[in-house]
Amino acid sequence: MNRRSIFAWAALAAGMTVASVASAQTAAPVAPAAVEVTIHADQPGARINRNIYGQFAEHLGTGIYEGVWVGEKSDIPNTNGYRNDVVAALRELKVPVVRWPGGCFADDYHWREGVGPRQDRPVRVNAHWGGVPETNEFGTHEFMAFAEMIGAEVYISANVGSGSVQEMGDWLEYMTSDTNSALANERRRNGREQPWKVDYFGIGNETWGCGGNMRPEYYVDLFRQYAAYVNIRTPRDRRPVIVASGGNDDGTRWAEVMSTLGGNDVHALSHHYYTRPRQERWEDKGPAIGFGENEWISTLSNTML
C-alpha cells in the first residue's frame, strides 16, 4: 500500500469518526426504559433436595474404625463404641442419609460376617483399601444403630460384584422382615426385635469398575434380576427406593442403557463424577489439602462442567 492510499484510509476513518460524534450530539436523548420487578415473598421458589447433603461411610482408612467406631473399651470418649464427638457433629449437621458399606468395599462385603457376637466375627483382608485387617466389628446392627443415633435415613449398597441374589435377598429379609422366619429370628437373637426400614437400596456400586468391570448391557440384566428379588424379599410396606449403578465422568451410555432397558425398578441412578485438583490423569490427583490457587480453580471448574 503506497503513502497516498494510507492517507486516504486515514482520512476516511477520521471522517467516519467525526460523523459518528456529530450524529450522537444531534440525536434526541432516549428516555431510560422502565423496568418493573415484582418479588412474591409469600411464594416459595425452587427447593433443593435435602439428600444432596447426604454422607458416605466406607471402610476406607479411618472413615469407620477410629472415625465413627472405636469400641466400648477405647480411651476416646464414646457411647457403646461410637465416638461422642463425631455423633454430636453429625447430629448438628442434620445429615439426611448415609450410604454404607461402600464404595468399592461393598462389592467384597458379605453381611453375615458382620452380625452376631463381635468376638466371633471373622477377620478378613480389606482388599480394596490397603490390604489392612477388616475385623467386621462394624456390621449391620452397628450401622443401623449409628444411623438412628444421628437421625439419618439408610442407604445400603448391596454386593453384586462378588455376591449373589441369594445373599442379597437374605440380607434384606434379615433387616426388614417382621415374620417368624429363621432370618428374622436370627436378627432378634442378635439384639434387634423390630425390623429396620431400608430407605434406599443400591444394586451394586461402580459396576463399570471396581464393582465387577461390567458393560452396561451385561449389568442391566443383572440389575433386573436383583431388583426382582428386592421386591420379593422385602415387605411391601417397607420396600426401598432401588438405586441402579450408573456410569462415570461425562459418559452417557450407561444412563441410556439403564433408562431404555432397565425397566420400572430403576428408581434412581447413581452416576459418579469425580473432581480433583488435577484432572488430567487419575494417577496424579494432586494433594488432598494445601493445593494452590490454580488447582482450586481447576477443581471448581471441573465440578461445574
Helices and strands as residue ranges (DSSP letters): H 3-26, G 50-53, E 55-56, E 78-79, E 82-83, H 84-93, E 97-100, G 104-108, G 111-114, G 118-120, E 124-126, E 132-134, H 140-150, E 153-158, H 165-176, H 182-189, E 200-203, H 216-233, G 236-238, E 241-248, H 253-261, E 268-272, H 293-303
